[in-house]
Amino acid sequence: MTHDNQKVENSKSTRSIKNYLISPNEQIGLAVVSYVILFIALASQTLFVIKISQGESFKLLVHELNDYPIQQIAILSFLIFSLLGGILLFLVNIYYTHKIYGSLHAIRNQIKKALNGEPCQPLKGRKGDKVQDLIQLVNSLVDAYQKK
């Protein structure tokens, strides 16, 4: 492989990675939050298994876990902590993506109304929505379209 071909391949791979980061601050922010939740769930599970393997029991547990093999405790705790972490990740992702897709849904409806010739009221973004600039552009576009 020549030096120029290697340069082209490197720029293609770099360019493809950048294509996925359309809004880097928001996307990386969500990834970091997801990683922190995953890390906390795994660290909690690990700490739980270590404490049980050392013979320490927790007051919240009804059954005496020291009677069970550590492998069963590890598998059960992995399943429980994975489920809890997964539920938390699901809720965080729903909350975060709602700030994007809620606005996109309103924009889609506004464009359909304008194309059908129905009167449109300007869209108002909610506080914290991630696409405020797009809402303003759509309002300008619909206003210009309806004036024609």
LUMKOL-399005 format. One record per residue (C-alpha): residue in one letter; x, y, z; residue number from 1. Coordinates in pm, 1 decimal. Layout:
<pt type="a" u="X" v="Y" w="Z" seq="NUM"/>
...
END
This chain:
<pt type="m" u="0.0" v="0.0" w="0.0" seq="1"/>
<pt type="t" u="141.6" v="335.2" w="-97.7" seq="2"/>
<pt type="h" u="158.7" v="630.4" w="134.5" seq="3"/>
<pt type="d" u="-114.9" v="814.0" w="-62.4" seq="4"/>
<pt type="n" u="-349.0" v="514.2" w="-50.9" seq="5"/>
<pt type="q" u="-293.6" v="485.2" w="323.0" seq="6"/>
<pt type="k" u="-374.6" v="855.3" w="362.7" seq="7"/>
<pt type="v" u="-698.6" v="812.2" w="167.8" seq="8"/>
<pt type="e" u="-801.3" v="510.1" w="377.0" seq="9"/>
<pt type="n" u="-724.1" v="694.4" w="701.1" seq="10"/>
<pt type="s" u="-927.2" v="997.0" w="591.1" seq="11"/>
<pt type="k" u="-1219.2" v="770.1" w="493.1" seq="12"/>
<pt type="s" u="-1225.6" v="604.7" w="834.9" seq="13"/>
<pt type="t" u="-1194.5" v="940.4" w="1009.8" seq="14"/>
<pt type="r" u="-1464.7" v="1089.0" w="792.6" seq="15"/>
<pt type="s" u="-1701.4" v="799.1" w="862.0" seq="16"/>
<pt type="i" u="-1657.5" v="839.0" w="1238.0" seq="17"/>
<pt type="k" u="-1728.8" v="1210.9" w="1211.3" seq="18"/>
<pt type="n" u="-2044.7" v="1133.3" w="1012.6" seq="19"/>
<pt type="y" u="-2189.0" v="958.9" w="1315.0" seq="20"/>
<pt type="l" u="-2124.5" v="1259.7" w="1540.0" seq="21"/>
<pt type="i" u="-2372.5" v="1503.7" w="1393.0" seq="22"/>
<pt type="s" u="-2422.2" v="1675.4" w="1726.7" seq="23"/>
<pt type="p" u="-2109.6" v="1576.1" w="1919.9" seq="24"/>
<pt type="n" u="-2186.8" v="1749.8" w="2249.7" seq="25"/>
<pt type="e" u="-2527.0" v="1588.7" w="2286.5" seq="26"/>
<pt type="q" u="-2426.7" v="1247.1" w="2153.1" seq="27"/>
<pt type="i" u="-2110.5" v="1221.9" w="2360.2" seq="28"/>
<pt type="g" u="-2299.4" v="1354.9" w="2662.5" seq="29"/>
<pt type="l" u="-2558.0" v="1076.9" w="2633.2" seq="30"/>
<pt type="a" u="-2283.1" v="818.5" w="2583.3" seq="31"/>
<pt type="v" u="-2100.0" v="940.9" w="2895.5" seq="32"/>
<pt type="v" u="-2418.5" v="932.1" w="3105.3" seq="33"/>
<pt type="s" u="-2491.4" v="580.5" w="2976.9" seq="34"/>
<pt type="y" u="-2136.8" v="470.2" w="3057.4" seq="35"/>
<pt type="v" u="-2156.7" v="612.6" w="3410.9" seq="36"/>
<pt type="i" u="-2485.2" v="429.5" w="3474.3" seq="37"/>
<pt type="l" u="-2338.0" v="106.3" w="3339.0" seq="38"/>
<pt type="f" u="-2021.9" v="152.8" w="3547.4" seq="39"/>
<pt type="i" u="-2222.6" v="213.8" w="3866.2" seq="40"/>
<pt type="a" u="-2437.2" v="-94.6" w="3803.2" seq="41"/>
<pt type="l" u="-2132.8" v="-316.0" w="3741.6" seq="42"/>
<pt type="a" u="-1936.4" v="-170.8" w="4032.4" seq="43"/>
<pt type="s" u="-2234.6" v="-222.9" w="4264.6" seq="44"/>
<pt type="q" u="-2271.5" v="-581.4" w="4148.4" seq="45"/>
<pt type="t" u="-1899.4" v="-646.7" w="4197.5" seq="46"/>
<pt type="l" u="-1902.9" v="-492.6" w="4545.4" seq="47"/>
<pt type="f" u="-2209.4" v="-698.0" w="4633.9" seq="48"/>
<pt type="v" u="-2042.5" v="-1025.0" w="4527.3" seq="49"/>
<pt type="i" u="-1718.9" v="-935.6" w="4709.9" seq="50"/>
<pt type="k" u="-1904.9" v="-859.1" w="5033.7" seq="51"/>
<pt type="i" u="-2104.2" v="-1181.2" w="5013.3" seq="52"/>
<pt type="s" u="-1791.7" v="-1386.7" w="4933.4" seq="53"/>
<pt type="q" u="-1625.4" v="-1238.9" w="5242.6" seq="54"/>
<pt type="g" u="-1914.6" v="-1361.0" w="5454.7" seq="55"/>
<pt type="e" u="-2080.2" v="-1024.5" w="5505.2" seq="56"/>
<pt type="s" u="-2456.6" v="-1020.8" w="5469.8" seq="57"/>
<pt type="f" u="-2676.6" v="-720.0" w="5418.0" seq="58"/>
<pt type="k" u="-2964.1" v="-632.4" w="5650.3" seq="59"/>
<pt type="l" u="-3199.0" v="-594.1" w="5352.8" seq="60"/>
<pt type="l" u="-3157.2" v="-955.1" w="5243.3" seq="61"/>
<pt type="v" u="-3415.0" v="-1195.2" w="5379.5" seq="62"/>
<pt type="h" u="-3229.6" v="-1517.9" w="5304.8" seq="63"/>
<pt type="e" u="-2886.6" v="-1605.1" w="5427.7" seq="64"/>
<pt type="l" u="-2683.3" v="-1589.3" w="5107.7" seq="65"/>
<pt type="n" u="-2376.5" v="-1749.9" w="5259.3" seq="66"/>
<pt type="d" u="-2549.4" v="-2087.5" w="5219.0" seq="67"/>
<pt type="y" u="-2535.9" v="-2058.2" w="4838.1" seq="68"/>
<pt type="p" u="-2231.8" v="-2113.6" w="4615.5" seq="69"/>
<pt type="i" u="-2062.5" v="-1789.6" w="4510.6" seq="70"/>
<pt type="q" u="-2120.2" v="-1874.3" w="4142.9" seq="71"/>
<pt type="q" u="-2498.8" v="-1872.9" w="4192.9" seq="72"/>
<pt type="i" u="-2481.2" v="-1549.7" w="4389.5" seq="73"/>
<pt type="a" u="-2265.8" v="-1389.0" w="4118.0" seq="74"/>
<pt type="i" u="-2502.1" v="-1493.9" w="3839.0" seq="75"/>
<pt type="l" u="-2813.5" v="-1387.0" w="4027.0" seq="76"/>
<pt type="s" u="-2662.9" v="-1052.7" w="4126.7" seq="77"/>
<pt type="f" u="-2543.9" v="-997.8" w="3768.6" seq="78"/>
<pt type="l" u="-2897.3" v="-1050.7" w="3640.8" seq="79"/>
<pt type="i" u="-3053.4" v="-825.1" w="3904.8" seq="80"/>
<pt type="f" u="-2801.8" v="-540.5" w="3867.9" seq="81"/>
<pt type="s" u="-2813.2" v="-567.9" w="3486.5" seq="82"/>
<pt type="l" u="-3191.4" v="-543.4" w="3495.5" seq="83"/>
<pt type="l" u="-3184.1" v="-241.4" w="3727.5" seq="84"/>
<pt type="g" u="-2909.1" v="-70.6" w="3526.0" seq="85"/>
<pt type="g" u="-3093.2" v="-147.4" w="3202.1" seq="86"/>
<pt type="i" u="-3415.8" v="4.2" w="3334.0" seq="87"/>
<pt type="l" u="-3229.0" v="316.8" w="3443.8" seq="88"/>
<pt type="l" u="-3053.6" v="342.1" w="3104.5" seq="89"/>
<pt type="f" u="-3387.8" v="298.1" w="2928.9" seq="90"/>
<pt type="l" u="-3546.5" v="581.0" w="3129.0" seq="91"/>
<pt type="v" u="-3250.8" v="816.8" w="3076.1" seq="92"/>
<pt type="n" u="-3250.9" v="747.8" w="2702.3" seq="93"/>
<pt type="i" u="-3628.0" v="800.7" w="2674.5" seq="94"/>
<pt type="y" u="-3598.4" v="1130.3" w="2863.1" seq="95"/>
<pt type="y" u="-3306.5" v="1249.1" w="2651.6" seq="96"/>
<pt type="t" u="-3443.1" v="1144.3" w="2313.0" seq="97"/>
<pt type="h" u="-3782.3" v="1296.5" w="2397.7" seq="98"/>
<pt type="k" u="-3611.2" v="1634.9" w="2382.8" seq="99"/>
<pt type="i" u="-3527.5" v="1559.6" w="2020.2" seq="100"/>
<pt type="y" u="-3809.4" v="1346.8" w="1886.0" seq="101"/>
<pt type="g" u="-4088.6" v="1541.3" w="2055.8" seq="102"/>
<pt type="s" u="-3984.1" v="1848.3" w="1859.3" seq="103"/>
<pt type="l" u="-3932.9" v="1651.3" w="1538.6" seq="104"/>
<pt type="h" u="-4287.6" v="1517.4" w="1569.9" seq="105"/>
<pt type="a" u="-4423.7" v="1872.7" w="1603.3" seq="106"/>
<pt type="i" u="-4212.7" v="1988.2" w="1307.3" seq="107"/>
<pt type="r" u="-4338.1" v="1700.0" w="1091.8" seq="108"/>
<pt type="n" u="-4700.3" v="1786.9" w="1176.1" seq="109"/>
<pt type="q" u="-4638.9" v="2155.5" w="1104.5" seq="110"/>
<pt type="i" u="-4491.6" v="2081.4" w="761.0" seq="111"/>
<pt type="k" u="-4784.9" v="1851.5" w="675.2" seq="112"/>
<pt type="k" u="-5032.0" v="2123.6" w="773.7" seq="113"/>
<pt type="a" u="-4850.9" v="2382.9" w="565.8" seq="114"/>
<pt type="l" u="-4838.1" v="2153.6" w="262.3" seq="115"/>
<pt type="n" u="-5213.4" v="2087.8" w="295.4" seq="116"/>
<pt type="g" u="-5278.4" v="2463.3" w="302.4" seq="117"/>
<pt type="e" u="-5400.2" v="2460.6" w="661.3" seq="118"/>
<pt type="p" u="-5323.3" v="2766.3" w="877.3" seq="119"/>
<pt type="c" u="-5024.5" v="2714.7" w="1103.5" seq="120"/>
<pt type="q" u="-4938.3" v="2873.4" w="1432.3" seq="121"/>
<pt type="p" u="-4566.1" v="2922.4" w="1493.7" seq="122"/>
<pt type="l" u="-4407.5" v="2632.3" w="1677.4" seq="123"/>
<pt type="k" u="-4279.5" v="2696.6" w="2025.0" seq="124"/>
<pt type="g" u="-4004.3" v="2473.3" w="2151.1" seq="125"/>
<pt type="r" u="-4010.7" v="2355.4" w="2505.9" seq="126"/>
<pt type="k" u="-3738.2" v="2450.7" w="2747.1" seq="127"/>
<pt type="g" u="-3448.0" v="2211.0" w="2704.4" seq="128"/>
<pt type="d" u="-3545.4" v="2090.2" w="2356.1" seq="129"/>
<pt type="k" u="-3237.9" v="2010.8" w="2151.6" seq="130"/>
<pt type="v" u="-3361.7" v="2140.7" w="1815.5" seq="131"/>
<pt type="q" u="-3457.7" v="2502.6" w="1889.9" seq="132"/>
<pt type="d" u="-3269.1" v="2627.9" w="1583.7" seq="133"/>
<pt type="l" u="-3457.4" v="2384.3" w="1360.0" seq="134"/>
<pt type="i" u="-3790.4" v="2498.6" w="1504.4" seq="135"/>
<pt type="q" u="-3705.1" v="2859.5" w="1418.2" seq="136"/>
<pt type="l" u="-3606.7" v="2760.6" w="1063.3" seq="137"/>
<pt type="v" u="-3929.6" v="2565.9" w="1013.0" seq="138"/>
<pt type="n" u="-4132.3" v="2859.9" w="1142.8" seq="139"/>
<pt type="s" u="-3957.2" v="3089.2" w="894.2" seq="140"/>
<pt type="l" u="-4007.8" v="2841.3" w="610.7" seq="141"/>
<pt type="v" u="-4377.1" v="2787.5" w="686.1" seq="142"/>
<pt type="d" u="-4431.8" v="3162.9" w="717.5" seq="143"/>
<pt type="a" u="-4263.5" v="3225.7" w="381.0" seq="144"/>
<pt type="y" u="-4453.4" v="2934.8" w="219.9" seq="145"/>
<pt type="q" u="-4791.4" v="3057.4" w="344.4" seq="146"/>
<pt type="k" u="-4729.7" v="3413.4" w="223.4" seq="147"/>
<pt type="k" u="-4698.2" v="3295.3" w="-136.5" seq="148"/>
END
